[in-house]
Amino acid sequence: MPERAPYFSEVAEGPEARAFWVAAADGLRVRAGLWPMEDARGTVLIFPGRTEYLEKYSKVAADMHAMGYAAAAIDWRGQGLSARTHDKPAIGHVDDFAEYQLDVAALVSLVQQKALPQPFFLLAHSMGGCIGLRALHEALPVKAVVFSAPMWGLHMKPVLRPVAWALSWASRYVGLAHQFAPTTGPASYAGDSPFAGNALTHDEDEWDYMQRQLAAHPELKLGGPSLHWLYEALSECRVLSARKAPATPALTFIGGEEAVVDPRPVRQLMGRWRGGGLMVLEGARHEVLMERPAVRARIMKAVAVHFAKAAAPTQGATPVLPADDPPVAPN
């Protein structure tokens, strides 16, 4: 039986969760969390972004409960309370992006062991969108996927792109692979930056929510990525963006003011994704799931329709929608 892990419910502000330590296939210990509910119509697997952790997604789990779904999420290796993969815990690092798929397998195994209801769905944000796209290619058993600002490319000025490739590639041979990537350091962006001018959200209450969590539990903080992580990320994005889109029905959201991931490969891939839809949310930044209430309401209405349609496309399943707000179709 998996050992129970800590879960900081006092800062989560969401439904009751159960957290567990699970071992990936390479023996690394990662933290996974479950938000079960009675009579759920399925389970949504939540793939967080880089630097993120279970508690941050408790409000999203509440949204999934409101639609009738249980939820599950994971702290990726090297972040949250999962084992850090660098001797300096503030550095976001992974030796190979394929290792994240071991964490995916560990989460799916836990969800199946704990008998959370099927069908399964996927909601993946930022780096989780990159991991999730790879997982779909490797037959992740989900009926449908929602991507939030997926990291299928990194946002940077065109003149800096060849520099990033060259520097991150060369770092592996000159003993710098485990150093922070340029312009980053040990500080936590969400935990240590001011709200004014941030690249994540227009909603100050959501910003304060993240800052309260990280102030209360600084062990959840993570700084910038290593140069080696940067090389692995650039390489994985290049490979995945060139592949044919999976057959899984997909709905993708990206903010009109996106400044963390590169919107171009998102538009390109979704443009050739059969059964895929893209919603560009004007006036939204990177964290569209933590944006102003009107933006979040629009997203959740579309998610409810998307999941219900994928679960029973021939039976015309009825989505569970919040009251007094009409459904929204993808653009």
N, C-alpha and C positions, 0 to 999 in steps of 0.2 A: 504493500500500500504506500502511495506517495506520502511523504512527510509534510505536515502543514507548515506553511511559510507565513511570515508576517504580512499583514495588510493594514494600512493606516487608514482605517475607516473614518477617523475623526477629521481628516482633511479631504476625504474622497467626495462627500456630499452626494452620494448615489445609493443605489440598492445594496443590500448586504452581499458581500462577496466572500468566496473561499479561495485562499491562495495556497499553492503547493510548491514544494521543491520537486523538480523533475530532472532526470538525467538525460542529456542528449546522447546520441549514439557514441560520441567520442569521450563520454564520461563527464563533460562539463555540466555543472549544476546551474539550472536556470529557474526563474520563478514564473509560474503560470497562475492565472486567476480565472475563476468561474463565477458567473452571475446567473445561477439557475432560476427557473420560475416554473410554477405549476401550469400544466396544460399548454406549454409553449408549442408553437406551430413549427419550430425549428430552432437552430442555433447559429448565431452570427459569430464567426471567428474574426477578431479584431487584430490587425497587424499594425502596431504603432510605428511611428517614425524614429529617426535617430535622436537620441538623448531622452526618449520618452519612457514611460513606466505605467504600471497598471492603474494607479489611483487617478491619473490624469484622464482616463477613459471611463470613469464611473458615470459621468453624465451621459456619455454616448451609450453606455450599457442601459441607463434609464430610458433613453430614447428607444432602444431596441425592445425593452420590456413593454413600452407603451404600444409598440407595433405587434406584440405577442411573441417575441423571440427571446430565448435565453442568449447569453453572450459568454465569450471566453477570449482571453488575451494573454500576451506573454511579454516579459521583459527580455528583449534580445540579449544574447551574450554580450558582455562588455558594457551594459547599461542597466539602470534601475537597480534592483537588488540581485540580479544575476551575477555570476562570477565575472569579474573584470579580467580582460584578456591582455592587460598591459601592467607592468609593475608600477606605473604611475596611473592611478585609477581615474584621474581627470581626463585622460586621453581616450578618445573613442577609437578603438582599433579592432581589426579582425585580420587574420592571416590570409583568409580566402573567403570571398563572398559566398561560396558554396556552403560554408559552415552554417550560415543562417538557415539553410534548408534542414539541418539537423534539429534546429530549434522548432521549425515548423512541424517536423515529424513528432517531436516530443509533445507539442501542444495537441495535435490531432489525437495522439495516443491517449493522453489524459482525458480529453473530451469523450472519447469512445469508452474508456475504462469507467468513467463516471456516468456513463449512459445519458449524456445530454441528448435531447431529441434531434433526430434528423427530419428534414434535410438540412445540410450545412450551407451557409452562405459566407461570403468574405467581404469585410470592409477594411481597406488598407490605405494608410496615410503615408505620404512622402517616401522615406526609405522603405517603409512597409509595402508601398506600392511596387517598388523594384523587387523586393523579396517575393511579394505575392504574384507578380507576373511570372517569375521563374517557377514558382510553385505550381501555377496553372499549367505551364508547359510540362511539368513533371507529374501531372494528373492529380492535383489536389482535388479531393472529392467534394466540390461545392457546386450548387445549382446556379449561382449567379455571383457577380462581384461588383462592388462599388469601390472606385478609386477616388481618393481625396488628394489632390495635388501630387500625383505620383512622381517619384524621382526616377524618371527615364532619361534624364539629363540634368546637369548641374548648371545653375544660373551663374554666368560670368560674362564679362565683356569679351567679344570675339578675339581681341588682341591677346587676351590672357589665356585662351584655351590651349594653344600650342605650348605655352609656358607651363601650364598646369600638367599637361601630359609629360613634357620633358623632365620637369623637376620631380614629379612623383615617380616616374620610371627610374630616373638616375638615383633617386634616394636609396633604392634597394641595394645599390652597389657601392655606395660611398658612406655607409653607416648612418644614414639620416632617416631611414624608413620609419623609425619610431618617434620622430620629432613631430611637433604640431605642424599642420598645414599652414601656409602663409595666411596672415590676417586673423588667425585664430590663436587661442591660448587656453589656459586652465579655467577661465571664467565660464559660468553657465549663462548662455544667452538669455533664456527665459527667467532665470533666477537672479541675475545680477545686472541686467540692463534696465534702463528707464522705459516707461511706457511710450513716451514721446518719440516718434520716429521709428518705432519697432516695425519689423518686417512680417510679423505674424498675424496680428488682429487689430481691428478698429475698436473692439469691445474692451473697455478698461476693466469691467468686472471680471471678464475671463482672464485677462492679464493678471489681475490681483489674485485670482484663484490659483494660477500656476505659481505665483510668487509665494503665496501662503504655504503651499505644499512643500516647496523647496526650502523655505526658511525653517519650517517645522522639522523637516527630514532632509538635511543636507547630504545624507548618504545617497540620495536619489540623483544628485547633480552629476552632470557630465559636461566637460568642456569640448573643445574643438577636436576634429579628427586627426589621426596621424597621416603623414604623407603616404604611407602604404595603404591606409584605408582609402585615401583619395584615388590612388592608382587603381585599386580594386573596384571602386565605385565607377570610375570613368570606363573601365574595361567592361564591367557588367552592363552598364547602360548602353554602350555601343553594340554589344552582342544582342541584347534583348530588343533594341529598337530596330534591328535589321531583320528580325524573325517575323514570320507570319503570325498574325494575331490568333490567339486561341479561340476555340469554338464557344467558350463560356459566355453567356450574355453579360455585358459590361456596361456600367454607367459611370462616367467620370466627371468630377467637379474640379474646376480650377478657378482661382480668383483672377479678376481682371488686373489686379495689382501684384501679381505673383513676382517675388524677387528672391526665392530660395531655390526652386527647381526651374529648369528651362521649359517654358511652355511649348516650344516648337516640336520636340519629339512627341509630346502628349497629343497635340493636334494631328500630327502626321499618323501616329499609330491608331488613334481613334477614328481617323478618316477612312482607314481601311479595315476596321474591326467590324465584321459582319455581326449584326445584332448588338452593336455598341452605340452609345450615345454620349455626347459631350455637352456639359452645361458650363458656360463661362459666366461666372458670377461677378458682374461689374461692381466695383466698390468693395471687393473683398480681397484680403491678403492671403498668405500661405495657409494659415490655420482656418480653413473654411468651416470646420466643425466646431470652432470656438469663436465664430464671428458674431455679429450683432444678431439679436433674436429673429429678426425678419429673414435674414439669410439662412440661419439654421432651420427655421420652420420650412422654408422652401426646399432645402436639401432633404429634410426628413420626409416630407410628403412624397418627393420623387423616389426616395429609397424604398418607402413602403410599397409604392406601386410596382417598382422594379422587382423587388423580391417576391411579391405575391404573384406577379405574372410568370416569373421563372419557376416558381414552385408548382404551379398547376396551370400551364399555358392552355390546355384544352378544356379545363373545367371552369375557366374564368374565375379564379380565386379572387375573393374580395379583400383588398388590403385594409388593415386597421389604420385609420387616419385620425389625427387629433381633430377635435370638434371645431366647427366655425371657421374653417380655413379650407378653401377649395384645393383639390389636387393640382399639381404642376407637372406638365410633361417635359421631357428633355427638349432642348433647343434643336 
